[in-house]
Amino acid sequence: MKNLAELQALRDQMKTNMGVRHDDLDNIRVVVGMATCGIAAGARPVLTAFSEEVSKRKLSNVTIAQTGCIGVCQYEPVVEIYVPGKEKVTYIKMAPEKVAKIVSDHIVNGNPVNEYTIGAIAK
């Protein structure tokens, strides 16, 4: 960001891409932790990568949102994916390079990428 106009343009673009509406309740939700710790760890490029990948694939059943602190700061950036009727999946130490695989495997094909999840650390 070099000036306020660029920041406002980015805000407007993200608002369009991330708008949560009441009719989106059946959508798959991608929630990116955007508290200070997440932003400092690189959550903004992850959020942008999800937005771009979902848009590129024209996935109309996916809602992208941001939230504050998820509570596991040592694992930031953190992304939670909610698929209706299934258990939430928490991805940790996210990077933009991991996004395409998560969208392809988890969001499109229903197979979480276990090696990127918080559960992989517990093993």
N, CA, C and O atoms as a GROMACS GRO file, in nm:
protein
  492
    1MET      N    1   0.084  -0.116   0.000
    1MET     CA    2   0.000   0.000   0.000
    1MET      C    3   0.089   0.123   0.000
    1MET      O    4   0.179   0.138   0.082
    2LYS      N    5   0.061   0.209  -0.093
    2LYS     CA    6   0.140   0.330  -0.101
    2LYS      C    7   0.061   0.454  -0.063
    2LYS      O    8   0.118   0.558  -0.031
    3ASN      N    9  -0.073   0.441  -0.066
    3ASN     CA   10  -0.153   0.557  -0.029
    3ASN      C   11  -0.292   0.513   0.017
    3ASN      O   12  -0.328   0.396   0.004
    4LEU      N   13  -0.366   0.607   0.068
    4LEU     CA   14  -0.498   0.578   0.122
    4LEU      C   15  -0.595   0.530   0.014
    4LEU      O   16  -0.681   0.446   0.042
    5ALA      N   17  -0.583   0.581  -0.106
    5ALA     CA   18  -0.672   0.540  -0.215
    5ALA      C   19  -0.655   0.391  -0.247
    5ALA      O   20  -0.754   0.322  -0.272
    6GLU      N   21  -0.532   0.341  -0.245
    6GLU     CA   22  -0.508   0.198  -0.269
    6GLU      C   23  -0.570   0.114  -0.159
    6GLU      O   24  -0.629   0.010  -0.186
    7LEU      N   25  -0.556   0.159  -0.034
    7LEU     CA   26  -0.615   0.088   0.078
    7LEU      C   27  -0.767   0.084   0.066
    7LEU      O   28  -0.828  -0.020   0.090
    8GLN      N   29  -0.828   0.196   0.029
    8GLN     CA   30  -0.973   0.200   0.014
    8GLN      C   31  -1.018   0.111  -0.101
    8GLN      O   32  -1.122   0.046  -0.090
    9ALA      N   33  -0.944   0.107  -0.210
    9ALA     CA   34  -0.979   0.020  -0.322
    9ALA      C   35  -0.971  -0.126  -0.282
    9ALA      O   36  -1.058  -0.205  -0.318
   10LEU      N   37  -0.868  -0.163  -0.206
   10LEU     CA   38  -0.855  -0.301  -0.158
   10LEU      C   39  -0.970  -0.335  -0.064
   10LEU      O   40  -1.027  -0.444  -0.072
   11ARG      N   41  -1.004  -0.243   0.024
   11ARG     CA   42  -1.116  -0.265   0.115
   11ARG      C   43  -1.245  -0.290   0.038
   11ARG      O   44  -1.319  -0.384   0.069
   12ASP      N   45  -1.272  -0.208  -0.062
   12ASP     CA   46  -1.394  -0.223  -0.140
   12ASP      C   47  -1.396  -0.356  -0.216
   12ASP      O   48  -1.501  -0.421  -0.224
   13GLN      N   49  -1.282  -0.396  -0.271
   13GLN     CA   50  -1.273  -0.524  -0.342
   13GLN      C   51  -1.298  -0.640  -0.246
   13GLN      O   52  -1.374  -0.732  -0.279
   14MET      N   53  -1.236  -0.637  -0.129
   14MET     CA   54  -1.252  -0.745  -0.033
   14MET      C   55  -1.394  -0.750   0.022
   14MET      O   56  -1.447  -0.858   0.046
   15LYS      N   57  -1.457  -0.634   0.042
   15LYS     CA   58  -1.595  -0.632   0.088
   15LYS      C   59  -1.686  -0.702  -0.013
   15LYS      O   60  -1.777  -0.775   0.025
   16THR      N   61  -1.661  -0.678  -0.141
   16THR     CA   62  -1.740  -0.741  -0.246
   16THR      C   63  -1.718  -0.892  -0.245
   16THR      O   64  -1.814  -0.968  -0.256
   17ASN      N   65  -1.593  -0.934  -0.231
   17ASN     CA   66  -1.560  -1.076  -0.235
   17ASN      C   67  -1.599  -1.151  -0.109
   17ASN      O   68  -1.622  -1.272  -0.112
   18MET      N   69  -1.608  -1.080   0.003
   18MET     CA   70  -1.628  -1.148   0.131
   18MET      C   71  -1.762  -1.122   0.194
   18MET      O   72  -1.784  -1.161   0.309
   19GLY      N   73  -1.852  -1.058   0.125
   19GLY     CA   74  -1.979  -1.025   0.185
   19GLY      C   75  -2.053  -1.149   0.234
   19GLY      O   76  -2.077  -1.242   0.157
   20VAL      N   77  -2.089  -1.149   0.361
   20VAL     CA   78  -2.165  -1.260   0.418
   20VAL      C   79  -2.311  -1.217   0.420
   20VAL      O   80  -2.346  -1.115   0.478
   21ARG      N   81  -2.394  -1.296   0.356
   21ARG     CA   82  -2.536  -1.265   0.350
   21ARG      C   83  -2.613  -1.379   0.416
   21ARG      O   84  -2.561  -1.489   0.431
   22HIS      N   85  -2.735  -1.352   0.454
   22HIS     CA   86  -2.815  -1.454   0.520
   22HIS      C   87  -2.843  -1.572   0.428
   22HIS      O   88  -2.863  -1.683   0.476
   23ASP      N   89  -2.846  -1.550   0.296
   23ASP     CA   90  -2.873  -1.660   0.205
   23ASP      C   91  -2.748  -1.745   0.181
   23ASP      O   92  -2.753  -1.842   0.105
   24ASP      N   93  -2.637  -1.711   0.246
   24ASP     CA   94  -2.514  -1.788   0.233
   24ASP      C   95  -2.499  -1.897   0.338
   24ASP      O   96  -2.392  -1.958   0.349
   25LEU      N   97  -2.602  -1.923   0.416
   25LEU     CA   98  -2.591  -2.018   0.526
   25LEU      C   99  -2.556  -2.159   0.481
   25LEU      O  100  -2.497  -2.235   0.558
   26ASP      N  101  -2.591  -2.196   0.359
   26ASP     CA  102  -2.558  -2.329   0.307
   26ASP      C  103  -2.423  -2.331   0.237
   26ASP      O  104  -2.381  -2.436   0.189
   27ASN      N  105  -2.356  -2.219   0.231
   27ASN     CA  106  -2.226  -2.211   0.165
   27ASN      C  107  -2.116  -2.270   0.251
   27ASN      O  108  -2.127  -2.278   0.373
   28ILE      N  109  -2.010  -2.311   0.186
   28ILE     CA  110  -1.886  -2.344   0.255
   28ILE      C  111  -1.827  -2.211   0.298
   28ILE      O  112  -1.819  -2.118   0.218
   29ARG      N  113  -1.784  -2.202   0.424
   29ARG     CA  114  -1.727  -2.077   0.474
   29ARG      C  115  -1.578  -2.095   0.498
   29ARG      O  116  -1.535  -2.190   0.564
   30VAL      N  117  -1.499  -2.003   0.445
   30VAL     CA  118  -1.356  -1.997   0.469
   30VAL      C  119  -1.334  -1.875   0.557
   30VAL      O  120  -1.362  -1.762   0.515
   31VAL      N  121  -1.283  -1.896   0.678
   31VAL     CA  122  -1.266  -1.787   0.774
   31VAL      C  123  -1.117  -1.773   0.805
   31VAL      O  124  -1.053  -1.866   0.853
   32VAL      N  125  -1.064  -1.655   0.777
   32VAL     CA  126  -0.921  -1.628   0.798
   32VAL      C  127  -0.905  -1.541   0.922
   32VAL      O  128  -0.970  -1.437   0.935
   33GLY      N  129  -0.818  -1.584   1.014
   33GLY     CA  130  -0.790  -1.507   1.134
   33GLY      C  131  -0.710  -1.383   1.100
   33GLY      O  132  -0.596  -1.392   1.054
   34MET      N  133  -0.770  -1.266   1.123
   34MET     CA  134  -0.707  -1.140   1.085
   34MET      C  135  -0.685  -1.048   1.205
   34MET      O  136  -0.693  -0.926   1.193
   35ALA      N  137  -0.657  -1.108   1.321
   35ALA     CA  138  -0.616  -1.026   1.435
   35ALA      C  139  -0.473  -0.980   1.411
   35ALA      O  140  -0.412  -1.017   1.311
   36THR      N  141  -0.421  -0.901   1.499
   36THR     CA  142  -0.286  -0.847   1.483
   36THR      C  143  -0.184  -0.958   1.462
   36THR      O  144  -0.096  -0.947   1.376
   37CYS      N  145  -0.195  -1.066   1.540
   37CYS     CA  146  -0.099  -1.176   1.527
   37CYS      C  147  -0.109  -1.242   1.390
   37CYS      O  148  -0.006  -1.275   1.330
   38GLY      N  149  -0.229  -1.261   1.339
   38GLY     CA  150  -0.246  -1.321   1.207
   38GLY      C  151  -0.193  -1.233   1.096
   38GLY      O  152  -0.126  -1.281   1.004
   39ILE      N  153  -0.224  -1.105   1.104
   39ILE     CA  154  -0.175  -1.012   1.002
   39ILE      C  155  -0.022  -1.009   1.002
   39ILE      O  156   0.041  -1.012   0.896
   40ALA      N  157   0.036  -1.003   1.122
   40ALA     CA  158   0.182  -0.999   1.132
   40ALA      C  159   0.246  -1.126   1.077
   40ALA      O  160   0.358  -1.122   1.027
   41ALA      N  161   0.175  -1.238   1.086
   41ALA     CA  162   0.228  -1.366   1.038
   41ALA      C  163   0.203  -1.389   0.889
   41ALA      O  164   0.254  -1.486   0.832
   42GLY      N  165   0.124  -1.301   0.825
   42GLY     CA  166   0.102  -1.313   0.681
   42GLY      C  167  -0.038  -1.353   0.641
   42GLY      O  168  -0.057  -1.410   0.533
   43ALA      N  169  -0.138  -1.325   0.724
   43ALA     CA  170  -0.275  -1.364   0.692
   43ALA      C  171  -0.334  -1.288   0.574
   43ALA      O  172  -0.417  -1.343   0.501
   44ARG      N  173  -0.293  -1.165   0.554
   44ARG     CA  174  -0.352  -1.086   0.444
   44ARG      C  175  -0.326  -1.150   0.307
   44ARG      O  176  -0.420  -1.161   0.229
   45PRO      N  177  -0.203  -1.192   0.275
   45PRO     CA  178  -0.182  -1.260   0.146
   45PRO      C  179  -0.259  -1.393   0.136
   45PRO      O  180  -0.299  -1.433   0.027
   46VAL      N  181  -0.278  -1.459   0.249
   46VAL     CA  182  -0.356  -1.584   0.249
   46VAL      C  183  -0.502  -1.553   0.216
   46VAL      O  184  -0.563  -1.622   0.135
   47LEU      N  185  -0.557  -1.451   0.279
   47LEU     CA  186  -0.694  -1.409   0.252
   47LEU      C  187  -0.711  -1.373   0.104
   47LEU      O  188  -0.807  -1.414   0.040
   48THR      N  189  -0.616  -1.297   0.051
   48THR     CA  190  -0.620  -1.258  -0.090
   48THR      C  191  -0.612  -1.381  -0.180
   48THR      O  192  -0.683  -1.390  -0.280
   49ALA      N  193  -0.525  -1.476  -0.146
   49ALA     CA  194  -0.509  -1.597  -0.227
   49ALA      C  195  -0.638  -1.678  -0.230
   49ALA      O  196  -0.677  -1.729  -0.335
   50PHE      N  197  -0.707  -1.691  -0.116
   50PHE     CA  198  -0.835  -1.763  -0.114
   50PHE      C  199  -0.938  -1.691  -0.200
   50PHE      O  200  -1.009  -1.754  -0.278
   51SER      N  201  -0.945  -1.561  -0.186
   51SER     CA  202  -1.040  -1.483  -0.264
   51SER      C  203  -1.015  -1.501  -0.414
   51SER      O  204  -1.109  -1.522  -0.491
   52GLU      N  205  -0.890  -1.491  -0.454
   52GLU     CA  206  -0.855  -1.505  -0.596
   52GLU      C  207  -0.880  -1.646  -0.648
   52GLU      O  208  -0.930  -1.662  -0.759
   53GLU      N  209  -0.845  -1.748  -0.570
   53GLU     CA  210  -0.863  -1.887  -0.614
   53GLU      C  211  -1.011  -1.922  -0.628
   53GLU      O  212  -1.051  -1.986  -0.725
   54VAL      N  213  -1.091  -1.881  -0.532
   54VAL     CA  214  -1.235  -1.907  -0.538
   54VAL      C  215  -1.297  -1.834  -0.657
   54VAL      O  216  -1.382  -1.889  -0.727
   55SER      N  217  -1.254  -1.711  -0.678
   55SER     CA  218  -1.304  -1.633  -0.792
   55SER      C  219  -1.261  -1.696  -0.924
   55SER      O  220  -1.342  -1.709  -1.017
   56LYS      N  221  -1.135  -1.736  -0.934
   56LYS     CA  222  -1.083  -1.797  -1.056
   56LYS      C  223  -1.159  -1.924  -1.093
   56LYS      O  224  -1.184  -1.950  -1.210
   57ARG      N  225  -1.196  -2.001  -0.992
   57ARG     CA  226  -1.269  -2.127  -1.014
   57ARG      C  227  -1.420  -2.105  -1.025
   57ARG      O  228  -1.495  -2.199  -1.052
   58LYS      N  229  -1.464  -1.981  -1.004
   58LYS     CA  230  -1.606  -1.946  -1.012
   58LYS      C  231  -1.691  -2.031  -0.916
   58LYS      O  232  -1.796  -2.084  -0.954
   59LEU      N  233  -1.643  -2.043  -0.793
   59LEU     CA  234  -1.714  -2.122  -0.692
   59LEU      C  235  -1.816  -2.032  -0.623
   59LEU      O  236  -1.782  -1.950  -0.537
   60SER      N  237  -1.942  -2.048  -0.660
   60SER     CA  238  -2.046  -1.961  -0.607
   60SER      C  239  -2.098  -2.007  -0.471
   60SER      O  240  -2.174  -1.935  -0.406
   61ASN      N  241  -2.057  -2.126  -0.426
   61ASN     CA  242  -2.104  -2.180  -0.298
   61ASN      C  243  -2.003  -2.160  -0.186
   61ASN      O  244  -2.011  -2.228  -0.083
   62VAL      N  245  -1.908  -2.068  -0.204
   62VAL     CA  246  -1.804  -2.044  -0.104
   62VAL      C  247  -1.809  -1.899  -0.060
   62VAL      O  248  -1.809  -1.807  -0.143
   63THR      N  249  -1.813  -1.880   0.070
   63THR     CA  250  -1.810  -1.746   0.129
   63THR      C  251  -1.677  -1.731   0.202
   63THR      O  252  -1.640  -1.817   0.282
   64ILE      N  253  -1.607  -1.622   0.176
   64ILE     CA  254  -1.480  -1.595   0.242
   64ILE      C  255  -1.504  -1.483   0.342
   64ILE      O  256  -1.562  -1.381   0.308
   65ALA      N  257  -1.457  -1.504   0.464
   65ALA     CA  258  -1.476  -1.405   0.569
   65ALA      C  259  -1.348  -1.393   0.651
   65ALA      O  260  -1.258  -1.476   0.642
   66GLN      N  261  -1.344  -1.289   0.729
   66GLN     CA  262  -1.231  -1.272   0.821
   66GLN      C  263  -1.286  -1.261   0.962
   66GLN      O  264  -1.401  -1.222   0.983
   67THR      N  265  -1.202  -1.295   1.057
   67THR     CA  266  -1.241  -1.287   1.197
   67THR      C  267  -1.124  -1.233   1.276
   67THR      O  268  -1.015  -1.213   1.222
   68GLY      N  269  -1.146  -1.211   1.402
   68GLY     CA  270  -1.039  -1.167   1.491
   68GLY      C  271  -0.957  -1.287   1.536
   68GLY      O  272  -0.935  -1.381   1.460
   69CYS      N  273  -0.913  -1.282   1.658
   69CYS     CA  274  -0.825  -1.386   1.711
   69CYS      C  275  -0.897  -1.520   1.720
   69CYS      O  276  -1.007  -1.529   1.773
   70ILE      N  277  -0.834  -1.623   1.667
   70ILE     CA  278  -0.888  -1.758   1.674
   70ILE      C  279  -0.837  -1.829   1.799
   70ILE      O  280  -0.897  -1.927   1.844
   71GLY      N  281  -0.726  -1.780   1.855
   71GLY     CA  282  -0.680  -1.832   1.984
   71GLY      C  283  -0.559  -1.921   1.981
   71GLY      O  284  -0.518  -1.974   2.085
   72VAL      N  285  -0.499  -1.940   1.866
   72VAL     CA  286  -0.378  -2.023   1.857
   72VAL      C  287  -0.270  -1.943   1.785
   72VAL      O  288  -0.224  -1.980   1.677
   73CYS      N  289  -0.230  -1.834   1.847
   73CYS     CA  290  -0.139  -1.737   1.784
   73CYS      C  291  -0.008  -1.800   1.736
   73CYS      O  292   0.048  -1.756   1.636
   74GLN      N  293   0.040  -1.900   1.807
   74GLN     CA  294   0.168  -1.962   1.767
   74GLN      C  295   0.157  -2.036   1.634
   74GLN      O  296   0.260  -2.073   1.577
   75TYR      N  297   0.036  -2.058   1.584
   75TYR     CA  298   0.016  -2.132   1.459
   75TYR      C  299  -0.032  -2.042   1.344
   75TYR      O  300  -0.070  -2.093   1.239
   76GLU      N  301  -0.031  -1.912   1.364
   76GLU     CA  302  -0.076  -1.819   1.260
   76GLU      C  303   0.010  -1.829   1.135
   76GLU      O  304   0.127  -1.867   1.142
   77PRO      N  305  -0.046  -1.794   1.023
   77PRO     CA  306  -0.185  -1.763   0.992
   77PRO      C  307  -0.275  -1.887   1.002
   77PRO      O  308  -0.236  -1.998   0.964
   78VAL      N  309  -0.395  -1.865   1.055
   78VAL     CA  310  -0.491  -1.973   1.077
   78VAL      C  311  -0.613  -1.950   0.988
   78VAL      O  312  -0.663  -1.838   0.975
   79VAL      N  313  -0.660  -2.059   0.927
   79VAL     CA  314  -0.780  -2.057   0.843
   79VAL      C  315  -0.871  -2.169   0.889
   79VAL      O  316  -0.828  -2.283   0.905
   80GLU      N  317  -0.998  -2.137   0.910
   80GLU     CA  318  -1.096  -2.239   0.944
   80GLU      C  319  -1.193  -2.254   0.828
   80GLU      O  320  -1.238  -2.155   0.769
   81ILE      N  321  -1.225  -2.379   0.796
   81ILE     CA  322  -1.320  -2.406   0.688
   81ILE      C  323  -1.439  -2.481   0.746
   81ILE      O  324  -1.425  -2.585   0.810
   82TYR      N  325  -1.556  -2.425   0.721
   82TYR     CA  326  -1.681  -2.482   0.768
   82TYR      C  327  -1.760  -2.531   0.647
   82TYR      O  328  -1.802  -2.452   0.563
   83VAL      N  329  -1.779  -2.661   0.640
   83VAL     CA  330  -1.862  -2.722   0.537
   83VAL      C  331  -1.992  -2.763   0.605
   83VAL      O  332  -1.988  -2.835   0.705
   84PRO      N  333  -2.107  -2.718   0.555
   84PRO     CA  334  -2.234  -2.753   0.621
   84PRO      C  335  -2.246  -2.904   0.643
   84PRO      O  336  -2.224  -2.984   0.552
   85GLY      N  337  -2.282  -2.940   0.767
   85GLY     CA  338  -2.301  -3.080   0.802
   85GLY      C  339  -2.173  -3.155   0.836
   85GLY      O  340  -2.179  -3.274   0.866
   86LYS      N  341  -2.059  -3.088   0.834
   86LYS     CA  342  -1.932  -3.153   0.865
   86LYS      C  343  -1.860  -3.077   0.976
   86LYS      O  344  -1.893  -2.962   1.005
   87GLU      N  345  -1.762  -3.142   1.035
   87GLU     CA  346  -1.683  -3.079   1.140
   87GLU      C  347  -1.591  -2.972   1.081
   87GLU      O  348  -1.538  -2.987   0.971
   88LYS      N  349  -1.573  -2.866   1.156
   88LYS     CA  350  -1.482  -2.758   1.116
   88LYS      C  351  -1.340  -2.813   1.102
   88LYS      O  352  -1.298  -2.899   1.179
   89VAL      N  353  -1.267  -2.761   1.002
   89VAL     CA  354  -1.127  -2.798   0.982
   89VAL      C  355  -1.044  -2.671   1.002
   89VAL      O  356  -1.073  -2.567   0.943
   90THR      N  357  -0.940  -2.682   1.086
   90THR     CA  358  -0.854  -2.569   1.114
   90THR      C  359  -0.718  -2.591   1.050
   90THR      O  360  -0.646  -2.686   1.083
   91TYR      N  361  -0.684  -2.503   0.958
   91TYR     CA  362  -0.553  -2.508   0.891
   91TYR      C  363  -0.460  -2.409   0.959
   91TYR      O  364  -0.500  -2.297   0.993
   92ILE      N  365  -0.335  -2.450   0.980
   92ILE     CA  366  -0.240  -2.365   1.050
   92ILE      C  367  -0.117  -2.338   0.966
   92ILE      O  368  -0.088  -2.407   0.868
   93LYS      N  369  -0.044  -2.234   1.008
   93LYS     CA  370   0.079  -2.194   0.939
   93LYS      C  371   0.055  -2.186   0.788
   93LYS      O  372   0.132  -2.237   0.707
   94MET      N  373  -0.056  -2.120   0.755
   94MET     CA  374  -0.096  -2.109   0.616
   94MET      C  375  -0.004  -2.016   0.538
   94MET      O  376   0.057  -1.924   0.592
   95ALA      N  377   0.002  -2.042   0.409
   95ALA     CA  378   0.078  -1.960   0.316
   95ALA      C  379   0.000  -1.957   0.185
   95ALA      O  380  -0.074  -2.051   0.154
   96PRO      N  381   0.014  -1.851   0.108
   96PRO     CA  382  -0.059  -1.843  -0.019
   96PRO      C  383  -0.034  -1.965  -0.110
   96PRO      O  384  -0.122  -2.004  -0.186
   97GLU      N  385   0.085  -2.023  -0.101
   97GLU     CA  386   0.119  -2.139  -0.186
   97GLU      C  387   0.036  -2.263  -0.152
   97GLU      O  388   0.025  -2.353  -0.235
   98LYS      N  389  -0.022  -2.269  -0.033
   98LYS     CA  390  -0.101  -2.384   0.009
   98LYS      C  391  -0.249  -2.372  -0.032
   98LYS      O  392  -0.322  -2.471  -0.031
   99VAL      N  393  -0.290  -2.253  -0.068
   99VAL     CA  394  -0.432  -2.225  -0.091
   99VAL      C  395  -0.491  -2.306  -0.206
   99VAL      O  396  -0.599  -2.363  -0.191
  100ALA      N  397  -0.424  -2.313  -0.319
  100ALA     CA  398  -0.479  -2.385  -0.436
  100ALA      C  399  -0.507  -2.532  -0.402
  100ALA      O  400  -0.609  -2.587  -0.444
  101LYS      N  401  -0.418  -2.594  -0.327
  101LYS     CA  402  -0.437  -2.735  -0.290
  101LYS      C  403  -0.557  -2.750  -0.196
  101LYS      O  404  -0.635  -2.845  -0.209
  102ILE      N  405  -0.572  -2.658  -0.102
  102ILE     CA  406  -0.686  -2.665  -0.010
  102ILE      C  407  -0.817  -2.643  -0.085
  102ILE      O  408  -0.915  -2.714  -0.060
  103VAL      N  409  -0.820  -2.547  -0.175
  103VAL     CA  410  -0.942  -2.522  -0.251
  103VAL      C  411  -0.974  -2.645  -0.336
  103VAL      O  412  -1.089  -2.689  -0.340
  104SER      N  413  -0.875  -2.698  -0.405
  104SER     CA  414  -0.897  -2.813  -0.492
  104SER      C  415  -0.938  -2.938  -0.413
  104SER      O  416  -1.041  -2.999  -0.441
  105ASP      N  417  -0.857  -2.974  -0.314
  105ASP     CA  418  -0.881  -3.099  -0.242
  105ASP      C  419  -0.998  -3.090  -0.145
  105ASP      O  420  -1.086  -3.176  -0.144
  106HIS      N  421  -0.999  -2.986  -0.063
  106HIS     CA  422  -1.099  -2.978   0.044
  106HIS      C  423  -1.230  -2.916  -0.004
  106HIS      O  424  -1.336  -2.978   0.009
  107ILE      N  425  -1.224  -2.796  -0.058
  107ILE     CA  426  -1.347  -2.725  -0.092
  107ILE      C  427  -1.417  -2.788  -0.212
  107ILE      O  428  -1.539  -2.806  -0.210
  108VAL      N  429  -1.343  -2.821  -0.316
  108VAL     CA  430  -1.405  -2.877  -0.436
  108VAL      C  431  -1.435  -3.026  -0.420
  108VAL      O  432  -1.544  -3.072  -0.454
  109ASN      N  433  -1.337  -3.103  -0.369
  109ASN     CA  434  -1.351  -3.250  -0.364
  109ASN      C  435  -1.386  -3.308  -0.228
  109ASN      O  436  -1.407  -3.429  -0.216
  110GLY      N  437  -1.394  -3.224  -0.125
  110GLY     CA  438  -1.439  -3.271   0.007
  110GLY      C  439  -1.336  -3.348   0.087
  110GLY      O  440  -1.373  -3.417   0.183
  111ASN      N  441  -1.208  -3.338   0.052
  111ASN     CA  442  -1.102  -3.411   0.122
  111ASN      C  443  -1.007  -3.313   0.190
  111ASN      O  444  -0.921  -3.255   0.124
  112PRO      N  445  -1.021  -3.292   0.322
  112PRO     CA  446  -0.930  -3.200   0.390
  112PRO      C  447  -0.783  -3.238   0.368
  112PRO      O  448  -0.750  -3.356   0.355
  113VAL      N  449  -0.698  -3.138   0.365
  113VAL     CA  450  -0.554  -3.159   0.346
  113VAL      C  451  -0.495  -3.174   0.487
  113VAL      O  452  -0.454  -3.076   0.549
  114ASN      N  453  -0.492  -3.298   0.536
  114ASN     CA  454  -0.459  -3.324   0.676
  114ASN      C  455  -0.323  -3.273   0.719
  114ASN      O  456  -0.307  -3.231   0.833
  115GLU      N  457  -0.224  -3.276   0.631
  115GLU     CA  458  -0.090  -3.234   0.672
  115GLU      C  459  -0.080  -3.084   0.702
  115GLU      O  460   0.018  -3.039   0.761
  116TYR      N  461  -0.181  -3.005   0.664
  116TYR     CA  462  -0.182  -2.862   0.692
  116TYR      C  463  -0.268  -2.827   0.814
  116TYR      O  464  -0.277  -2.711   0.852
  117THR      N  465  -0.332  -2.928   0.876
  117THR     CA  466  -0.427  -2.900   0.982
  117THR      C  467  -0.362  -2.898   1.120
  117THR      O  468  -0.250  -2.945   1.139
  118ILE      N  469  -0.436  -2.843   1.214
  118ILE     CA  470  -0.387  -2.840   1.351
  118ILE      C  471  -0.377  -2.981   1.408
  118ILE      O  472  -0.295  -3.006   1.496
  119GLY      N  473  -0.458  -3.072   1.358
  119GLY     CA  474  -0.451  -3.212   1.403
  119GLY      C  475  -0.320  -3.280   1.368
  119GLY      O  476  -0.279  -3.373   1.438
  120ALA      N  477  -0.254  -3.235   1.264
  120ALA     CA  478  -0.126  -3.296   1.225
  120ALA      C  479  -0.018  -3.268   1.329
  120ALA      O  480   0.076  -3.347   1.342
  121ILE      N  481  -0.030  -3.160   1.403
  121ILE     CA  482   0.068  -3.125   1.505
  121ILE      C  483   0.050  -3.213   1.629
  121ILE      O  484   0.147  -3.246   1.697
  122ALA      N  485  -0.074  -3.252   1.658
  122ALA     CA  486  -0.103  -3.330   1.778
  122ALA      C  487  -0.049  -3.472   1.768
  122ALA      O  488  -0.041  -3.542   1.869
  123LYS      N  489  -0.012  -3.515   1.651
  123LYS     CA  490   0.032  -3.654   1.634
  123LYS      C  491   0.178  -3.670   1.671
  123LYS      O  492   0.232  -3.780   1.662
   0.00000   0.00000   0.00000
